[in-house]
Amino acid sequence: MEQRRLGDRRVGAIGLGAMSFGGIFGPTDRATSLACLDAAADAGITHVDTADIYGNGLSEQVIGAWGRRDIHVATKCGIVTGPPRTVRNDEAYIRQSLEASLRRLNRDHVDLYYVHRRQPDIPVEDLAGTMGRLVQEGKIGGYGLSEVAPATLRRAHAEHPVTAVQNEFSLWTRLPQLGLIQACGELGVAFVAFSPLGRGMFGREPLARDFRAGIDFRDTNPRFVEPNFSANIAAIRPFRDLCAARGWTVPGAALAWVLAQGDHIIPIPGTRTADHLRDWQGVTLDKDDIALIERILPAGFAQGDRYGDHQMAFVERYC
């Protein structure tokens, strides 16, 4: 697999998002998750991304049980599940959360540590100072920010260099192209694209609307409720037809488009099973392919916002 820079390491250009190991998108078990991790490593994936809230620590526990030390691991803190759901970026909480994550991951060091959401009333310079001290102490290899604006990145990076920014980016979520991807490139910061397959919309087969109420957040997400859901399925159908005609997998083509948007971009698609991994690689797009895909799926084609108002708390808006 192609390699891309993530901090002081080079990792596979495609990483693995481990949120689904926590059972968020459907039932899973430890044996299946461990088999998925083994298959990912065999496929050349060397970066795995998780968070303390994924299954209330379950995803981290699975990765800790896996025990591979040659894999670059990132985790996150900062979201307090509640109730009420809120965020904390104070140093005491970050240190407490890190120690708990390290126990679950069975490590004394994590390669990359993100603040999952920014707490608005704590200056980002103070947050960067906290993370810088953890780097100096050898607790983390580098730090990242998630769902932030370009201005936040620049302020934090001036205090202590940021390793990565993780925001949603895919064919149907293009907001980061309005300044954030450019700022990361300018500063030498990796841009880690979460949900690069549109939370399943660019999966092997079209989604059915059978999300688990109260568990799968797509059940109340604007893009996945009617009439938006059916409209989005229809809008993506010509892209699926193109992939079939070219012999591409739909996930492979969607990921190839993300990778083509900058050599500092690392998408982290997620899956619970090893079976899906084979769909992710093997597609190469040229300029004409990219132009055709963008005519079929132009920026802003999706109906519905990527989050509902109830899901937007502490997500920084900048456009």
URCOR-V172195 format. One record per backbone hydrogen bond with DSSP energy under -0.5 kcal/mol. CO is the residue of the C=O (numbers start at 1). NH is the residue of the N-H. If there is no record, write none. Layout:
CO NH
CO NH
This chain:
2 13
4 11
6 9
9 6
11 4
13 267
16 18
16 49
17 271
18 21
19 22
19 24
20 23
29 33
30 34
31 35
32 36
33 37
34 38
35 39
36 40
37 41
38 42
39 43
40 45
41 44
44 46
46 72
47 16
48 74
49 18
51 54
53 55
53 56
54 59
55 58
57 61
58 62
59 63
60 64
61 65
62 66
63 67
72 48
73 111
73 112
74 50
75 114
76 52
77 116
78 80
78 88
79 81
80 86
86 80
90 94
91 95
92 96
93 97
94 98
95 99
96 100
97 101
98 102
99 103
100 104
101 105
102 106
102 107
103 106
110 141
112 75
113 144
114 77
114 116
115 146
118 120
119 122
121 123
123 126
123 127
124 128
125 129
126 130
127 131
128 132
129 133
130 134
131 135
132 136
133 137
134 139
134 140
135 138
139 110
142 113
143 163
143 164
144 115
145 166
147 316
149 153
150 154
151 155
152 156
153 157
154 158
155 159
156 159
156 160
163 190
164 145
165 167
165 192
166 147
167 194
170 173
173 170
174 177
175 178
176 179
176 180
176 181
179 183
180 184
181 185
182 186
183 187
184 188
184 189
190 165
190 192
191 193
191 266
192 167
192 194
193 268
194 169
195 198
197 200
197 202
198 201
200 203
208 210
211 213
212 215
212 216
215 217
216 219
217 220
218 221
221 224
221 225
222 225
225 228
225 229
227 231
228 232
229 233
230 234
231 235
232 236
233 237
234 238
236 239
236 240
237 241
238 242
239 243
240 244
241 245
242 246
243 247
243 248
249 253
250 254
251 255
252 256
253 257
254 258
255 259
256 260
258 261
259 262
262 265
264 191
266 193
267 15
268 195
269 17
273 276
274 277
274 278
275 278
276 279
277 280
279 252
282 284
286 290
287 291
288 292
289 293
290 294
291 295
292 296
293 297
298 301
305 223
308 311
308 312
309 312
312 315
314 118
314 316
